[in-house]
């Protein structure tokens, strides 16, 4: 079965930005694009005969949203195969279900009806925190969304359960012809806990450990993508602040999120949560099983 790139649409400006971004992504990866709109009205009306009456306004609106989004995608990238569905469910449940057969899920930064002041809508946050496939929240400035910087950033942390985020980032950098910057944050110990051992060149031991962690995390995947220009960047500071700063001149930032079996609710660490709310470029959250 061929996986699709799935994008949630609701007619809002952020969701249209997500459609524009997603169809370009589908073209890069030669994937079909599937537009999904959730409408509980479809569930309620499913068992009611519709003959002898006009279709309700809610059903007409739902079909208009997916049809106009699909037409927008086709006009932008005619070579991409585009399909659309109205699903009888709430938006989060609909996208999570669609994500079970998706290459990745794409959402806008806010939904229709949500307050403009929200840093991230509730749907995008819930999907990013629960989906079992990569989730991309399209946010940030126009130049970032359009890929003007030629730079993909991946945060390399301490998640020990597989290189999912690193692999995703390498693939993105390769298909975009972009540089890949792998960032690992490190912190100096408090003076009373300072490590007296220093590297030969005088650098503090925590930075050495961060550099070694980067090399270990990247080595295998880098061999699989020899044409990608990789920059290894250990940076002192809290990881969420370091990566937030790195997003300013990035086209995409990629982080992992641990999914613990049997745990319910939102499963996002502080880094992913911060980036989803405040990053200046699109954010990819790649689930990693624990």
Secondary structure as GFF3:
##gff-version 3
##sequence-region A 1 290
A	DSSP	beta_strand	4	8	.	.	.	ID=ss1
A	DSSP	alpha_helix	13	29	.	.	.	ID=ss2
A	DSSP	beta_strand	32	38	.	.	.	ID=ss3
A	DSSP	alpha_helix	40	45	.	.	.	ID=ss4
A	DSSP	alpha_helix	57	76	.	.	.	ID=ss5
A	DSSP	beta_strand	82	87	.	.	.	ID=ss6
A	DSSP	alpha_helix	91	99	.	.	.	ID=ss7
A	DSSP	beta_strand	102	108	.	.	.	ID=ss8
A	DSSP	alpha_helix	122	130	.	.	.	ID=ss9
A	DSSP	beta_strand	134	138	.	.	.	ID=ss10
A	DSSP	alpha_helix	142	145	.	.	.	ID=ss11
A	DSSP	beta_strand	151	155	.	.	.	ID=ss12
A	DSSP	alpha_helix	164	176	.	.	.	ID=ss13
A	DSSP	beta_strand	179	186	.	.	.	ID=ss14
A	DSSP	three_ten_helix	191	193	.	.	.	ID=ss15
A	DSSP	alpha_helix	205	224	.	.	.	ID=ss16
A	DSSP	beta_strand	230	236	.	.	.	ID=ss17
A	DSSP	alpha_helix	239	246	.	.	.	ID=ss18
A	DSSP	three_ten_helix	247	249	.	.	.	ID=ss19
A	DSSP	beta_strand	252	259	.	.	.	ID=ss20
A	DSSP	alpha_helix	270	278	.	.	.	ID=ss21
A	DSSP	beta_strand	282	289	.	.	.	ID=ss22
###
